[in-house]
Amino acid sequence: MKEKVLKIWPEINWIKDASLREKVLDCWIYAIENSVLSPEDLEKIPFSLLIKDCKISFMNHKRTCVKLAVEMAKIMKENFGDEIKIDMDVLIAGAILIDVGKLLEYEISDGKLKTSNAGKLLRHPFSGIGIADRFHIPAEVLHIIATHSKEGDLGMRTVESIIVHHADFVSFDPFKA
């Protein structure tokens, strides 16, 4: 399974800290092994069941979000220099993990992908935290998972979380229309 996950997630190798990189990989392996979806399915299924006739795949959206977050962080560091501190490993790990919980939200009913009852009750930021905590992902990354979506709107966000949050919505909102 490790090779299959690395095939769909080569960005995991952008994480320089070997321990964090392995933990992120383990989270995705666990999520896939406990999902109705395969790694290959993630390249085909729509990134959101909330968007009618969504043609953008889950992995296309995910890769776009990670790349946007990394590029935003690079530009911010280039322009703001020492005035801003961004932990790139935390940012990348967080961007890769924000939707890992979605794999536990789905069921297949009558041959169609649907949100399960558990998925309706516990949205992916919560299930994602559960998965990530199981593998001792650092609190800074858990924070990004917890605050990347609307659930995080009432709380404080770290710089890394702000960047990932906006990268996620920049690659989501244009398709809502």
Backbone as JSON, one array per atom type, in Angstrom:
{
  "sequence": "MKEKVLKIWPEINWIKDASLREKVLDCWIYAIENSVLSPEDLEKIPFSLLIKDCKISFMNHKRTCVKLAVEMAKIMKENFGDEIKIDMDVLIAGAILIDVGKLLEYEISDGKLKTSNAGKLLRHPFSGIGIADRFHIPAEVLHIIATHSKEGDLGMRTVESIIVHHADFVSFDPFKA",
  "N": [[0.83, -1.21, 0.0], [2.04, 1.18, 0.66], [3.59, 2.01, -1.58], [1.57, 2.53, -3.41], [0.26, 4.67, -2.23], [2.3, 6.59, -2.19], [2.53, 6.9, -4.91], [0.16, 8.26, -5.64], [0.5, 10.42, -4.02], [3.05, 12.01, -4.37], [3.94, 14.35, -3.3], [4.26, 14.01, -0.6], [6.89, 13.43, -0.21], [8.05, 15.92, -0.19], [8.18, 16.76, 2.36], [10.58, 17.43, 4.63], [11.41, 16.5, 7.17], [12.0, 13.36, 8.25], [10.62, 11.7, 10.07], [8.11, 12.98, 10.39], [7.28, 12.87, 7.73], [6.94, 10.07, 7.39], [4.9, 9.6, 9.21], [2.78, 11.07, 8.08], [2.45, 9.64, 5.72], [1.7, 7.17, 6.85], [-0.79, 7.91, 7.92], [-2.33, 8.28, 5.59], [-2.22, 5.71, 4.47], [-3.56, 4.24, 6.47], [-6.11, 5.52, 6.34], [-6.97, 4.87, 3.73], [-6.97, 2.09, 3.88], [-9.1, 1.76, 5.58], [-11.27, 2.65, 4.26], [-13.94, 2.76, 1.79], [-12.86, 3.27, -0.57], [-10.27, 3.03, -3.04], [-6.76, 3.76, -3.72], [-6.67, 4.32, -6.44], [-9.3, 5.02, -6.97], [-9.41, 7.56, -5.86], [-8.28, 9.16, -7.72], [-10.29, 9.42, -9.49], [-12.85, 9.96, -8.37], [-15.18, 12.66, -7.67], [-14.02, 15.73, -6.21], [-15.69, 16.83, -4.41], [-18.83, 16.03, -3.05], [-20.73, 17.87, -2.83], [-20.92, 19.49, -4.98], [-22.66, 19.73, -7.9], [-22.36, 17.57, -10.65], [-19.54, 17.58, -10.6], [-16.41, 17.72, -12.06], [-13.79, 17.71, -11.37], [-11.24, 15.83, -9.97], [-10.77, 14.21, -6.76], [-8.01, 13.89, -6.05], [-6.85, 15.69, -7.84], [-7.82, 18.14, -6.93], [-6.71, 18.03, -4.33], [-3.9, 17.96, -4.82], [-3.62, 20.43, -6.1], [-4.33, 22.18, -4.04], [-2.22, 21.71, -2.19], [0.01, 22.51, -3.72], [-0.65, 25.21, -4.24], [-0.62, 26.22, -1.6], [2.1, 25.85, -0.91], [3.36, 27.5, -2.82], [2.24, 30.01, -2.18], [3.29, 30.32, 0.41], [6.03, 30.41, -0.17], [6.2, 32.79, -1.67], [5.34, 34.62, 0.25], [7.4, 34.34, 2.15], [9.55, 35.18, 0.61], [8.85, 37.85, 0.08], [8.32, 38.98, 2.64], [10.4, 38.24, 4.22], [12.34, 37.9, 7.16], [10.31, 38.76, 8.77], [8.18, 37.11, 8.84], [7.39, 33.88, 9.93], [7.34, 30.69, 8.71], [6.69, 27.38, 8.89], [7.62, 25.1, 6.75], [7.46, 22.28, 6.57], [5.39, 21.69, 8.36], [3.32, 23.11, 7.14], [3.14, 21.78, 4.6], [2.62, 19.11, 5.4], [0.19, 19.53, 6.75], [-1.43, 20.53, 4.64], [-1.52, 18.28, 3.0], [-2.87, 16.53, 4.65], [-5.41, 17.62, 5.27], [-7.83, 16.68, 4.18], [-7.88, 13.97, 4.71], [-9.64, 12.68, 6.4], [-11.95, 12.59, 4.92], [-12.03, 10.2, 3.58], [-13.17, 8.43, 5.31], [-15.73, 9.28, 5.38], [-17.3, 8.38, 3.35], [-19.59, 6.12, 1.65], [-20.65, 3.39, -0.37], [-23.55, 3.1, -2.05], [-26.09, 1.47, -3.7], [-24.41, 1.38, -5.9], [-23.42, 3.95, -6.03], [-21.39, 6.66, -4.95], [-21.66, 8.01, -1.78], [-22.32, 10.2, 1.02], [-21.77, 8.85, 4.13], [-23.72, 7.95, 7.08], [-22.13, 8.35, 9.34], [-20.32, 10.16, 8.22], [-21.97, 12.34, 7.85], [-22.49, 13.05, 10.44], [-19.97, 13.44, 11.62], [-17.88, 15.54, 10.33], [-15.12, 15.75, 7.99], [-12.88, 17.3, 9.12], [-12.95, 16.54, 11.82], [-12.83, 13.68, 11.81], [-10.45, 13.51, 10.46], [-8.63, 14.63, 12.3], [-8.79, 12.61, 14.21], [-7.63, 10.43, 12.86], [-5.04, 11.45, 12.31], [-4.06, 12.02, 14.89], [-3.84, 9.46, 15.93], [-1.48, 8.64, 14.8], [0.37, 10.21, 15.99], [0.79, 12.8, 14.99], [2.11, 16.08, 14.95], [0.84, 18.77, 17.05], [0.71, 21.24, 15.73], [0.2, 20.56, 13.1], [-2.17, 19.11, 13.38], [-3.76, 21.24, 14.12], [-4.01, 22.63, 11.68], [-5.51, 20.79, 10.18], [-7.85, 20.81, 11.71], [-8.72, 23.45, 11.47], [-8.97, 24.14, 8.8], [-11.34, 24.28, 7.35], [-14.79, 25.45, 7.4], [-15.33, 24.89, 10.06], [-13.25, 25.94, 11.48], [-13.59, 28.67, 11.5], [-14.3, 30.28, 13.69], [-12.2, 30.35, 15.39], [-8.72, 30.97, 16.29], [-6.19, 31.04, 13.81], [-3.1, 29.64, 12.84], [-0.25, 30.94, 11.0], [0.46, 29.05, 9.04], [-1.93, 27.59, 8.91], [-3.73, 29.56, 8.02], [-2.76, 29.99, 5.43], [-3.08, 27.41, 4.24], [-5.85, 27.09, 4.53], [-6.83, 29.14, 2.82], [-5.7, 28.31, 0.39], [-7.07, 25.92, 0.03], [-9.74, 26.83, -0.25], [-9.5, 28.51, -2.48], [-9.13, 26.63, -4.43], [-11.56, 25.4, -4.4], [-13.93, 27.06, -4.19], [-14.35, 28.33, -6.82], [-15.72, 26.37, -8.22], [-18.19, 26.02, -7.12], [-20.34, 27.44, -8.12]],
  "CA": [[0.0, 0.0, 0.0], [2.92, 2.34, 0.74], [3.96, 2.44, -2.92], [0.37, 3.1, -4.04], [0.01, 6.0, -1.65], [3.34, 7.49, -2.7], [2.24, 7.16, -6.33], [-0.85, 9.31, -5.74], [0.92, 11.52, -3.18], [4.5, 12.24, -4.38], [4.21, 15.55, -2.49], [4.68, 13.6, 0.75], [8.36, 13.5, -0.18], [8.48, 17.31, 0.0], [8.36, 16.95, 3.8], [12.0, 17.14, 4.89], [11.55, 15.75, 8.4], [11.71, 11.96, 7.92], [9.61, 11.17, 10.99], [6.83, 13.56, 10.0], [6.95, 12.3, 6.4], [6.44, 8.7, 7.59], [3.61, 9.69, 9.91], [1.79, 11.52, 7.09], [2.24, 8.48, 4.86], [0.93, 6.2, 7.63], [-2.17, 8.39, 8.0], [-3.02, 8.0, 4.32], [-2.35, 4.25, 4.36], [-4.65, 3.87, 7.38], [-7.39, 6.02, 5.83], [-7.35, 4.08, 2.55], [-7.28, 0.72, 4.33], [-10.36, 1.8, 6.32], [-12.22, 3.34, 3.39], [-14.51, 1.99, 0.68], [-12.16, 3.74, -1.75], [-8.89, 2.63, -3.3], [-5.96, 4.89, -4.21], [-7.06, 4.59, -7.83], [-10.6, 5.72, -6.91], [-9.19, 8.96, -5.49], [-7.93, 9.88, -8.97], [-11.49, 9.47, -10.34], [-14.06, 10.48, -7.72], [-15.19, 14.13, -7.58], [-13.42, 16.2, -4.95], [-16.76, 17.17, -3.48], [-20.18, 15.56, -3.38], [-21.6, 19.03, -2.69], [-20.94, 20.2, -6.25], [-23.35, 18.94, -8.92], [-21.59, 17.26, -11.86], [-18.14, 17.98, -10.39], [-15.49, 16.99, -12.95], [-12.44, 17.78, -10.8], [-11.07, 14.67, -9.08], [-10.31, 14.39, -5.39], [-6.56, 14.09, -6.02], [-6.52, 16.92, -8.57], [-8.07, 19.22, -5.96], [-5.75, 17.94, -3.23], [-2.58, 18.39, -5.29], [-3.7, 21.87, -6.35], [-4.31, 22.84, -2.73], [-0.86, 21.62, -1.64], [0.91, 23.35, -4.53], [-0.99, 26.61, -3.97], [-0.14, 26.55, -0.26], [3.56, 25.95, -0.95], [3.73, 28.69, -3.59], [1.89, 31.19, -1.37], [4.27, 30.43, 1.49], [7.32, 30.84, -0.75], [6.08, 34.21, -2.03], [5.29, 35.38, 1.49], [8.74, 34.36, 2.75], [10.38, 36.01, -0.27], [8.48, 39.27, 0.22], [8.31, 39.46, 4.02], [11.67, 37.88, 4.86], [12.36, 37.45, 8.56], [9.12, 39.26, 9.48], [7.19, 36.03, 8.91], [7.94, 32.54, 10.15], [6.47, 29.65, 8.16], [7.3, 26.04, 8.95], [7.19, 24.47, 5.5], [7.06, 20.88, 6.81], [4.06, 21.73, 8.99], [2.4, 23.57, 6.1], [2.95, 20.72, 3.61], [1.93, 17.99, 6.06], [-1.18, 19.95, 6.98], [-2.14, 20.6, 3.36], [-1.72, 16.91, 2.54], [-3.77, 15.8, 5.56], [-6.68, 18.27, 5.63], [-9.0, 15.92, 3.74], [-7.7, 12.54, 4.93], [-10.85, 12.2, 7.06], [-13.03, 12.38, 3.94], [-12.06, 8.8, 3.18], [-14.04, 7.73, 6.24], [-17.07, 9.87, 5.24], [-18.02, 7.84, 2.2], [-20.09, 4.76, 1.5], [-21.18, 3.12, -1.7], [-24.92, 2.61, -1.92], [-26.67, 1.33, -5.04], [-23.36, 1.65, -6.87], [-23.08, 5.37, -6.05], [-20.65, 7.2, -3.82], [-22.51, 8.89, -0.98], [-21.84, 10.49, 2.37], [-22.33, 7.9, 5.1], [-24.29, 8.57, 8.27], [-21.0, 8.83, 10.15], [-19.8, 11.34, 7.54], [-22.89, 13.46, 8.1], [-22.39, 13.41, 11.86], [-18.59, 13.86, 11.92], [-17.23, 15.97, 9.1], [-13.72, 15.33, 7.83], [-11.88, 17.85, 10.03], [-12.96, 15.77, 13.05], [-12.29, 12.34, 11.55], [-9.04, 13.7, 10.1], [-7.88, 14.78, 13.56], [-8.73, 11.29, 14.83], [-6.62, 9.64, 12.14], [-3.7, 12.04, 12.49], [-3.64, 11.86, 16.29], [-3.49, 8.05, 16.07], [-0.1, 8.49, 14.35], [1.18, 11.18, 16.74], [1.08, 13.98, 14.18], [2.27, 17.22, 15.87], [-0.31, 19.65, 17.28], [0.69, 22.3, 14.72], [-0.44, 19.99, 11.9], [-3.56, 18.85, 13.79], [-4.42, 22.54, 14.07], [-4.35, 22.92, 10.28], [-6.63, 19.89, 9.83], [-9.04, 21.25, 12.45], [-9.16, 24.82, 11.15], [-8.91, 24.45, 7.36], [-12.68, 24.47, 6.78], [-15.67, 26.36, 8.15], [-15.26, 24.58, 11.5], [-12.2, 26.76, 12.08], [-13.84, 30.09, 11.3], [-14.47, 31.04, 14.93], [-11.0, 30.29, 16.21], [-7.47, 31.52, 15.82], [-5.46, 30.19, 12.87], [-1.68, 29.94, 12.69], [0.11, 31.38, 9.65], [0.36, 27.88, 8.16], [-3.34, 27.27, 8.75], [-4.32, 30.6, 7.17], [-2.33, 29.72, 4.05], [-3.74, 26.19, 3.76], [-7.28, 27.4, 4.45], [-7.09, 29.9, 1.6], [-5.37, 27.46, -0.76], [-8.18, 24.98, -0.11], [-10.93, 27.5, -0.77], [-9.2, 28.99, -3.83], [-9.3, 25.49, -5.34], [-12.91, 24.87, -4.19], [-14.99, 28.03, -4.44], [-14.71, 28.59, -8.22], [-16.54, 25.28, -8.78], [-19.46, 25.99, -6.41], [-21.4, 28.12, -8.89]],
  "C": [[0.87, 1.27, 0.0], [3.26, 2.89, -0.64], [2.77, 3.07, -3.64], [0.08, 4.49, -3.52], [1.05, 6.99, -2.16], [3.14, 7.81, -4.18], [1.21, 8.27, -6.47], [-0.45, 10.56, -4.96], [2.44, 11.72, -3.21], [4.9, 13.46, -3.54], [4.58, 15.21, -1.05], [6.2, 13.69, 0.87], [8.9, 14.92, -0.1], [8.72, 17.6, 1.47], [9.78, 16.51, 4.14], [12.21, 16.28, 6.14], [11.07, 14.31, 8.16], [10.61, 11.37, 8.8], [8.22, 11.69, 10.63], [6.36, 13.0, 8.66], [6.35, 10.91, 6.55], [5.07, 8.7, 8.27], [2.49, 10.11, 8.96], [1.45, 10.36, 6.16], [1.39, 7.43, 5.59], [-0.53, 6.61, 7.77], [-2.94, 8.04, 6.73], [-3.2, 6.5, 4.1], [-3.52, 3.79, 5.22], [-6.0, 4.28, 6.81], [-7.86, 5.19, 4.63], [-7.74, 2.67, 2.97], [-8.62, 0.64, 5.07], [-11.47, 2.5, 5.54], [-12.82, 2.37, 2.38], [-13.78, 2.32, -0.62], [-10.73, 3.19, -1.83], [-8.08, 3.86, -3.7], [-6.36, 5.29, -5.63], [-8.39, 5.34, -7.88], [-10.41, 7.21, -6.65], [-8.81, 9.81, -6.69], [-9.17, 10.1, -9.83], [-12.68, 10.15, -9.67], [-14.01, 12.01, -7.7], [-14.64, 14.57, -6.24], [-14.47, 16.62, -3.94], [-18.07, 16.58, -3.97], [-21.18, 16.7, -3.28], [-21.75, 19.81, -3.99], [-21.55, 19.29, -7.32], [-22.46, 18.8, -10.16], [-20.13, 17.71, -11.77], [-17.22, 17.09, -11.23], [-14.05, 16.96, -12.42], [-12.29, 16.64, -9.8], [-10.56, 15.09, -7.7], [-8.81, 14.71, -5.37], [-6.14, 15.33, -6.79], [-6.71, 18.12, -7.63], [-7.01, 19.21, -4.87], [-4.37, 18.43, -3.66], [-2.55, 19.89, -5.54], [-3.61, 22.63, -5.04], [-2.89, 22.84, -2.14], [0.08, 22.54, -2.4], [0.62, 24.83, -4.32], [-0.44, 27.04, -2.62], [1.38, 26.75, -0.26], [3.99, 27.21, -1.7], [3.4, 29.96, -2.83], [2.92, 31.4, -0.27], [5.62, 30.91, 0.97], [7.28, 32.34, -1.08], [6.07, 35.07, -0.76], [6.67, 35.47, 2.14], [9.68, 35.24, 1.93], [10.11, 37.49, -0.04], [8.6, 39.8, 1.63], [9.57, 39.1, 4.8], [11.52, 37.38, 6.28], [11.15, 37.93, 9.36], [8.04, 38.19, 9.6], [7.9, 34.7, 9.06], [6.92, 31.53, 9.63], [7.25, 28.34, 8.21], [6.77, 25.26, 7.75], [6.79, 23.01, 5.69], [5.67, 20.81, 7.43], [3.02, 22.11, 7.94], [2.1, 22.44, 5.1], [2.21, 19.54, 4.22], [0.46, 18.33, 6.28], [-1.99, 19.97, 5.69], [-2.43, 19.21, 2.81], [-2.78, 16.2, 3.38], [-5.15, 16.42, 5.77], [-7.91, 17.46, 5.23], [-8.87, 14.42, 3.94], [-8.94, 11.93, 5.58], [-11.99, 11.95, 6.1], [-13.13, 10.91, 3.54], [-12.95, 7.96, 4.08], [-15.48, 8.25, 6.17], [-17.93, 9.15, 4.21], [-18.53, 6.43, 2.4], [-20.53, 4.61, 0.05], [-22.53, 2.45, -1.51], [-25.55, 2.61, -3.31], [-25.67, 1.71, -6.13], [-22.92, 3.11, -6.95], [-22.34, 5.76, -4.78], [-21.52, 8.21, -3.09], [-21.82, 9.17, 0.35], [-22.54, 9.53, 3.32], [-22.97, 8.67, 6.25], [-23.19, 9.12, 9.16], [-20.4, 10.1, 9.55], [-20.67, 12.56, 7.73], [-22.76, 13.96, 9.53], [-21.02, 13.98, 12.23], [-17.9, 14.26, 10.62], [-15.73, 15.69, 9.15], [-12.69, 16.06, 8.7], [-11.8, 17.04, 11.34], [-12.38, 14.37, 12.85], [-10.81, 12.43, 11.15], [-8.15, 13.88, 11.31], [-7.72, 13.41, 14.23], [-7.66, 10.42, 14.18], [-5.23, 10.16, 12.46], [-3.19, 11.86, 13.92], [-3.2, 10.42, 16.57], [-2.01, 7.82, 15.73], [0.83, 9.56, 14.93], [1.67, 12.34, 15.86], [1.15, 15.18, 15.14], [1.03, 18.12, 15.92], [-0.42, 20.74, 16.22], [0.02, 21.84, 13.43], [-1.9, 19.66, 12.2], [-4.37, 20.14, 13.72], [-4.86, 22.89, 12.64], [-5.53, 22.06, 9.84], [-7.92, 20.43, 10.45], [-9.6, 22.56, 11.94], [-9.22, 25.13, 9.66], [-10.27, 24.77, 6.76], [-13.5, 25.39, 7.68], [-15.66, 26.1, 9.65], [-14.22, 25.46, 12.21], [-12.45, 28.25, 12.04], [-13.94, 30.91, 12.59], [-13.22, 31.08, 15.79], [-9.82, 31.0, 15.58], [-6.85, 30.52, 14.83], [-3.99, 30.63, 12.87], [-1.43, 30.41, 11.25], [-0.04, 30.22, 8.66], [-1.09, 27.51, 7.89], [-4.06, 28.29, 7.86], [-4.0, 30.3, 5.7], [-3.06, 28.51, 3.49], [-5.24, 26.42, 3.59], [-7.59, 28.12, 3.13], [-6.76, 29.1, 0.34], [-6.5, 26.47, -1.03], [-9.39, 25.65, -0.74], [-10.72, 28.09, -2.17], [-9.4, 27.86, -4.85], [-10.65, 24.79, -5.17], [-13.99, 25.84, -4.67], [-15.32, 28.28, -5.92], [-15.65, 27.54, -8.83], [-17.92, 25.2, -8.13], [-20.62, 26.55, -7.22], [-22.31, 27.15, -9.5]]
}
